[in-house]
Amino acid sequence: MSRAAHKRHLSHSSDTSLPSVVIDRRGMPVDISGERWLLNEPTAKLTLDWALYAIDDKALRESFKRYFAWLITTQSPMSVFNSFRFVEVLTRTSAFREADEKCVEIPYLAFSEARASLSKEQQWQLHYSRQLYRWCAAQGYSHFSTGVADKLGDIVIGGNAKGQAVRSKDPTKGPLDAQEVASLTSALRSARVNGSMPLGEQAIVWLALTTGSNASQYASLREEDLREEKIGDQVIAYILRVPRQKKGHVQHRAEFRERRLTPFVGQVIAELIAQNQAEHPAEEDDYAARPLLRAKAPAFGHNHPLADWAWHTTRGQITNLLKRSVQQLGVLSRTGDPLCVSFRRFRYTLATRAIDNGASAYEVADVLDHSDLQNVGVYFDVHSNIVEHLDQTMALALAPRAQAFAKLVENEASAIRGDVSGSRVYHGDRERDLTEPVGTCGNHSFCNVSAAPLACYTCPMFQPWMDGPHDLVLESLLRRREKSVERGLNQKVIAMNDHVIIEVAGVIQRIADKRAEQHG
């Protein structure tokens, strides 16, 4: 039976039993013969578990199943799953349970009770129950009144509230602030230098920071989506082809948006692909595509309709990978607690940082891959989170937010490479005609010495001496910041080195704590 025939059969046959299989909108079969219906979603395991619905009346339960069987033929698996999840609130009401028990029509009171059980921010979920009720009433199924259905059509439910976490600058759900971003990127670079984090974990955090896509999009990425642009043998740019979603496409990976990666991030992704190819030669899984983020075991066999997706990780696994990776980095939030992350937070962050850099509404919509400007206005409502005033007292108060990248040593003699000529890191103050050594570089390869000593304080190879004049570095940075304020420079320019100021303050605080411990 074709998918169109399935839809006609499900919509107009109330006197026959349900078929054992329906054809979803992608043309794939879905077994609905049991009490657990597994949907064909390649990036997530989505199951409609009818054990969650405490419906005793056989005809009423059959009506619900017919509705969701029809929904499978018309909507995406995730839309079907969300509808199944949110309709449950209706079945938990006293009015619904009474109608089920007495085998009578479900009254409007069931919706009133469902609305009362939801917060104002959750009431948009009633849309799914209304849709089910009106469809069942239109089919003439028992338990569903056309009068109630008409009344439901007149009520205003409202949409899902958007932007609250952004507007409120929620410290656990809203955009990351400038210091959190700086700490996270510094920790990532440190992990790359010391090899403390696997490439897959590095890649997912960098991708979240730089592209702001969602878990399903990252789960859909494949090795073929990275393209290198070269001049001769030299790679000059990396282009990542990101699958678009929520654009009405029936199939995954039907349309893409190209994103230009920085050379650093592009190299991380390229190395991950090279690692995948070395560890898993193509002949091992020639029946399936090669995902960028590879699962530990195949989810589907050769003959499964989704066999091409066998080695893709699910969106849930991708989300867990992100959270685990950031937790491993040990980055602290503005509250002093471990940084709480989600792909949505990184998306918010990408948009707000774009605006800080002067992006227009159209440019923000492009960054977020929105088809219109409807949902970008919230980002322009948020004022900058840059600290306007920062002095020594405040810097030291913020010291607990420092990530402790640098490794303290007692003095030059106790440092790795302390006896190597040229390993000293100097602080220079032109105004005071002062040049003082502050630590030792433990790096055995070339480093961007022009950025020393500022970049050094965020590097795991830097060994600040406990007897070094770090207070002079802090004083110099704060003085330079104050002069920028007096000159009326842009806040973003003023705050450019704030994360370094906090790291220097963190070194000073760690030295004080260690001295106190030694003399305690």
Secondary structure by P-SEA (a helix, b strand, c coil): ccaaaaaaaaaccccccccccccccccccccccccccccccccccccccccccccccaaaaaaaaaaaaaaaacccaaaaaaaaaaaccccccaaaaaaaaacccccaaaaaaaaaaccccccccaaaaaaaaaaaaaaccccccaaaaaaaaacccccccccccccccccccccccaaaaaaaaaaaaaaaaaccccaaaaaaaaaaacccccaaaaaacccccbbbbbccccccbbbbbcccccccccccccbbbbbbbcaaaaaaaaaaaaaaaaaccccccccbbbbcccccccccccccccccccccccaaaaaaaaaaaaaaacccccccccccccaaaaaaaaaaaaaaacccaaaaaaaacccccccccccccccccccccccaaaaaaacccccccccccccccccccccccccbbbbbbccccbbbbcccccccccccccccaaaaaacccbbbbcccaaaaaaaaaaaaaaaaaaacccccccccaaaaaaaaaaaaaaaaaaaaaaac
